Amino acid sequence: MSCRNRTVGAFSLIELVVVVVILGVLAALAIPQLSRGATDTTETRLKARLSVLRTAIALYYEDHGAYPGQEPDGTFPAGSPECVVRQLTEYTDAAGRVAGTPSETYIFGPYLLNGIPPCPVAPEVPSDGIAIVRGSAMPGFVESRPDAGWVYNPDTGYIAANSAQISATGQRYDHY
């Protein structure tokens, strides 16, 4: 009878340490990429929602010759957040008065079928509220209205996020 040497397949301590170090290096490279991906998602969502809002405002302007909120809606006064929301989300006539259903008079809109989209970066997330600024002021963060996701100027039609936070690219969200 002959005896053969059998080698048992086991890992040495050095091999295990090398594998752990490699896994650590891979984790160190992957974790920042994953967190940056989450930030990019927030920025992408903000840009998409701003695009939807700005398009709706532009379409309203094309139909009425005025921005939402410049004229009263028949219930709320011009320049009020409620007026802006209603003029963008319901049927309107040529003067901007609002009705819940279309008719021969109320032929425009609605410009936003699912309401005002919530802002993904506002101080209170998510928030679909609107803070109003007037005159030539560029909308920017309104500290007194942390409940508002958006800042809107009905005199210029410009809308921005109501957030002073800084994006991963170093730009304030209210400057998008």
VEXMARFI-17448 format. One record per residue: residue number from 1; y negated, x negated, z negated of N, C-alpha, C in turn. Coordinates in steps of 0.02 Angstrom, whole numbers, plus 50000, padded with zeros to 5 digits. Each point is the difference from the previous one (the first is absolute). Layout:
  nr    nv    nu    nw   cav   cau   caw    cv    cu    cw
 NUM     Y     X     Z     Y     X     Z     Y     X     Z
...
***
This chain:
  nr    nv    nu    nw   cav   cau   caw    cv    cu    cw
   1 50059 49959 50000 49941 50041 50000 49938 49957 50000
   2 49955 50019 50042 49938 49962 50002 49944 50040 49967
   3 49957 49965 49971 49942 50031 49967 49939 49989 50043
   4 49967 50053 50014 49937 49994 50037 49942 50011 49953
   5 49948 49964 50013 49940 50009 49959 49963 50062 50026
   6 49987 50043 49955 49960 50060 50019 49930 49991 49973
   7 49952 50011 50045 49931 49996 49978 49976 50071 49987
   8 49971 50008 49944 49973 50065 49982 49928 50003 50025
   9 49983 50054 50036 49933 50007 50029 49951 50022 49946
  10 49964 49954 49971 49950 50016 49949 49935 49966 50018
  11 49945 50026 49973 49935 49970 50012 49984 49951 49945
  12 49970 49947 50020 49978 49952 49949 49933 50022 49973
  13 49980 49973 49945 49936 50017 49969 49942 49983 50046
  14 50004 49946 50036 49947 49980 50046 49993 50051 50055
  15 50054 50024 50028 49997 50050 50053 49967 50064 49976
  16 50016 50021 49940 49970 50060 49972 49925 49991 49990
  17 49979 49942 49976 49929 49986 49990 49964 50001 50067
  18 50029 49972 50052 49969 49999 50066 49991 50071 50026
  19 50050 50042 49991 49996 50070 50023 49944 50037 49962
  20 49997 49990 49934 49948 50033 49960 49930 49977 50021
  21 49992 49936 50015 49935 49974 50022 49981 50030 50067
  22 50047 50004 50046 49987 50029 50066 49979 50073 49993
  23 50036 50037 49958 49982 50071 49989 49930 50006 49969
  24 49983 49955 49955 49933 50000 49969 49946 49987 50051
  25 50012 49953 50045 49950 49985 50052 49992 50060 50047
  26 50055 50031 50019 49996 50059 50043 49962 50057 49965
  27 50013 50010 49936 49964 50053 49962 49926 49984 49996
  28 49983 49937 49989 49930 49980 49995 49963 50012 50066
  29 50035 49994 50056 49969 50013 50065 49997 50074 50015
  30 50050 50038 49979 50005 50071 50019 49955 50045 49958
  31 49993 49987 49936 49962 50046 49956 49927 50007 50021
  32 49964 49946 50015 49931 50010 50023 49996 50040 50066
  33 50049 49990 50044 50001 50037 50062 50009 50074 49988
  34 50044 50017 49952 50012 50070 49984 49939 50032 49969
  35 49966 49965 49955 49940 50029 49969 49943 50006 50050
  36 49995 49953 50046 49949 50004 50052 50015 50059 50046
  37 50064 50013 50011 50019 50058 50041 49978 50065 49969
  38 50003 50005 49933 49977 50061 49966 49925 50007 50008
  39 49963 49945 49995 49928 50001 50009 49983 50020 50072
  40 50035 49971 50048 49988 50017 50070 50013 50074 50012
  41 50049 50028 49966 50015 50071 50008 49942 50042 49975
  42 49971 49981 49943 49942 50037 49974 49941 49995 50048
  43 49987 49940 50025 49945 49992 50047 50012 50038 50065
  44 50061 49999 50024 50017 50037 50061 49992 50075 49989
  45 50022 50024 49942 49993 50071 49985 49925 50019 49996
  46 49960 49957 49968 49928 50014 49995 49968 50002 50070
  47 50016 49951 50041 49972 49998 50068 50020 50061 50041
  48 50063 50021 49993 50024 50058 50037 49964 50064 49977
  49 49992 50008 49935 49967 50060 49975 49926 50000 50017
  50 49968 49942 49998 49930 49997 50022 49994 50018 50073
  51 50047 49978 50040 49999 50016 50072 50006 50075 50011
  52 50045 50032 49962 50008 50073 50006 49935 50035 49980
  53 49971 49981 49944 49938 50031 49977 49942 49989 50049
  54 49994 49938 50024 49945 49985 50046 50007 50036 50066
  55 50062 50008 50023 50012 50037 50062 49982 50074 49990
  56 50020 50029 49943 49985 50070 49986 49924 50010 49997
  57 49965 49954 49968 49927 50005 49994 49968 49995 50070
  58 50025 49954 50041 49973 49992 50068 50013 50062 50042
  59 50059 50030 49995 50015 50061 50037 49955 50058 49977
  60 49990 50005 49935 49955 50051 49974 49930 49991 50030
  61 49977 49937 50000 49933 49986 50027 49995 50019 50074
  62 50053 49985 50038 50000 50017 50072 49995 50076 50010
  63 50033 50038 49957 49999 50073 50007 49936 50032 49975
  64 49969 49971 49947 49944 50032 49967 49933 49966 50008
  65 49999 49938 50023 49937 49963 50005 49972 49980 49933
  66 50039 50005 49948 49981 49981 49932 50063 49978 49964
  67 49992 49959 49949 50058 49977 49962 50020 50052 49948
  68 50064 50000 49980 50020 50047 49947 49956 49990 49938
  69 49977 50055 49973 49958 49997 49940 49926 49998 50014
  70 49980 49992 50063 49928 50001 50016 49972 50071 49997
  71 50041 50048 50016 49980 50070 49999 50045 50036 49949
  72 49975 50053 49967 50041 50037 49952 50059 50034 50036
  73 50053 50013 49962 50059 50030 50030 50003 50076 49991
  74 49948 50029 49972 49999 50072 49987 50016 50017 49928
  75 50030 49954 49964 50014 50010 49929 49969 49944 49959
  76 50011 49939 50020 49976 49943 49963 49940 49969 50036
  77 49954 49969 49962 49940 49972 50032 50016 49937 50040
  78 49955 49985 50047 50006 49938 50038 50000 49941 49952
  79 50039 49949 50016 50002 49940 49958 50047 50004 49941
  80 50034 50056 49991 50048 50004 49945 50069 49980 50023
  81 50039 49970 49956 50068 49980 50019 50042 50060 50024
  82 49991 50057 49967 50038 50060 50019 49984 50021 50072
  83 49937 49995 50018 49979 50017 50068 50034 49954 50051
  84 50000 49936 49986 50031 49951 50046 50074 50014 50008
  85 50035 50011 49944 50072 50013 50003 50014 50063 50039
  86 49964 50053 49987 50012 50063 50035 49987 49994 50075
  87 49946 49965 50018 49984 49994 50072 50051 49957 50037
  88 50034 49956 49965 50052 49959 50033 50068 50032 49999
  89 50013 50046 49954 50068 50026 49992 50008 50074 50018
  90 49945 50033 50019 50005 50071 50019 49966 50010 50068
  91 50004 50061 50024 49968 50018 50064 49925 50007 49989
  92 49961 49979 50051 49928 50003 49995 49970 50032 50063
  93 49939 50025 49991 49963 50023 50059 49952 49944 50021
  94 49959 50013 50049 49956 49948 50027 49950 49974 49948
  95 49983 50041 49951 49952 49980 49948 50033 49966 49941
  96 50067 49996 49999 50035 49968 49945 50022 50047 49945
  97 49988 50066 50009 50025 50048 49950 50076 50004 50005
  98 50032 50011 49944 50072 49994 49995 50034 50068 49995
  99 50059 50005 50030 50044 50059 49994 50071 49975 49993
 100 50041 50038 49966 50070 49980 49990 50044 50010 50061
 101 49978 50042 50046 50040 50014 50060 49956 49994 50062
 102 50030 49984 50056 49961 49995 50062 49980 50069 50025
 103 49945 50002 50037 49978 50062 50032 49958 49980 50061
 104 49968 50048 50031 49958 49984 50058 49940 49958 49979
 105 49979 50006 49937 49943 49962 49975 50022 49934 49969
 106 50054 50002 49963 50024 49940 49964 50053 49966 50042
 107 49976 49960 50048 50045 49971 50051 50013 49925 49990
 108 49966 49969 49953 50006 49927 49991 50044 49985 49940
 109 50036 49943 50005 50041 49977 49944 50065 50036 49994
 110 50035 49991 49946 49986 49951 49947 50013 49928 50026
 111 49962 49954 49973 50004 49931 50021 50051 49960 49960
 112 50014 50023 49940 50052 49969 49958 50047 50056 49978
 113 50060 50001 50028 50047 50055 49986 50030 49997 49930
 114 50006 49941 49972 50032 49992 49935 49951 49983 49945
 115 49937 50017 50009 49950 49985 49949 49976 49928 50004
 116 49958 49982 49952 49974 49932 49996 50056 49955 49975
 117 50017 49947 50037 50053 49956 49977 49977 49961 49938
 118 50045 49989 49952 49980 49963 49940 49987 49927 50016
 119 49952 49971 49965 49984 49930 50008 50050 49958 49961
 120 50033 49952 50031 50051 49961 49965 49972 49944 49955
 121 49934 49988 50000 49972 49945 49961 49944 50021 49953
 122 49988 50063 49992 49945 50023 49958 50014 49983 49927
 123 49948 50003 49957 50011 49985 49929 50054 50044 49969
 124 50003 50063 50020 50053 50046 49976 50043 50017 50060
 125 50057 49967 50007 50042 50008 50059 50054 50051 49986
 126 50016 50045 50045 49964 50013 50062 49945 50051 49987
 127 49948 49998 50037 49946 50047 49993 49973 50020 50068
 128 49994 50066 50011 49973 50024 50063 49929 50027 49992
 129 49971 49990 49941 49932 50023 49988 49949 49960 50040
 130 49941 50029 50009 49947 49968 50040 49937 49996 49958
 131 49971 49940 49997 49933 49990 49971 49951 49997 50058
 132 49942 50030 49992 49950 50004 50053 49943 49953 49986
 133 49979 49962 50051 49937 49962 49997 49958 50025 50058
 134 49935 49998 49993 49956 50027 50052 49951 49947 50026
 135 49965 50018 50053 49950 49956 50029 50033 49947 50044
 136 49971 49941 49999 50026 49946 50042 50050 49957 49962
 137 50017 50019 49940 50046 49960 49958 50069 49995 50033
 138 50026 49940 50000 50070 49989 50022 50045 50020 49942
 139 50050 50040 50013 50046 50017 49945 50034 49938 49972
 140 50004 49997 49936 50034 49946 49965 50023 50027 49933
 141 50027 49958 49959 50028 50021 49936 49948 50036 49958
 142 50017 50060 49977 49956 50040 49956 50033 50000 49932
 143 49975 49958 49956 50030 49990 49934 50001 50064 49959
 144 49950 50042 50009 49997 50062 49961 50050 50053 50023
 145 50035 49988 50055 50049 50048 50026 50069 49968 50010
 146 50032 49976 49945 50066 49970 50008 50053 50051 50022
 147 49985 50065 49995 50047 50051 50021 50000 50010 50076
 148 49950 49973 50034 49995 50008 50072 50034 49943 50036
 149 50043 50017 50047 50034 49949 50039 49957 49973 50058
 150 49953 50042 50023 49960 49983 50059 49926 50007 49984
 151 49960 49961 50035 49927 50006 49997 49977 50015 50071
 152 49959 50053 50006 49981 50025 50066 49925 50012 50002
 153 49970 49982 50057 49929 50014 50012 49994 50050 50056
 154 49983 50064 49985 49995 50050 50053 49941 49989 50048
 155 49953 49957 49981 49944 49986 50045 50020 49951 50056
 156 50049 49957 49986 50022 49951 50050 50071 50011 50024
 157 50039 50041 49963 50070 50012 50018 50047 49943 49980
 158 49975 49952 49961 50042 49943 49982 50038 50015 49936
 159 50065 49983 49999 50042 50009 49942 50033 49935 49982
 160 50009 49987 49935 50032 49939 49977 50042 50016 49938
 161 50042 49952 49982 50039 50007 49938 49953 49991 49940
 162 50011 50039 49948 49961 49993 49939 50035 49951 49954
 163 49997 49936 50018 50035 49949 49962 49963 49934 50007
 164 49992 49967 49943 49969 49933 49999 50053 49946 49998
 165 50063 50019 50006 50054 49951 49999 49997 49956 50062
 166 50029 49941 49993 50001 49951 50054 50070 49998 50032
 167 50002 50001 50065 50065 49998 50036 50027 49929 49999
 168 50061 49993 50024 50033 49934 50004 49962 49953 50047
 169 49962 50028 50046 49962 49959 50047 49930 49983 49973
 170 49985 50023 49939 49936 49984 49968 49944 50048 50017
 171 50016 50056 50032 49949 50049 50018 50003 50059 49952
 172 49942 50026 49981 49999 50058 49957 50026 50060 50039
 173 50039 50042 49966 50029 50059 50034 49946 50048 50024
 174 49943 50004 49966 49948 50045 50022 49960 49973 50060
 175 50020 49941 50025 49968 49973 50060 50045 50005 50062
 176 50057 50032 49993 50045 50008 50058 49970 50049 50048
***
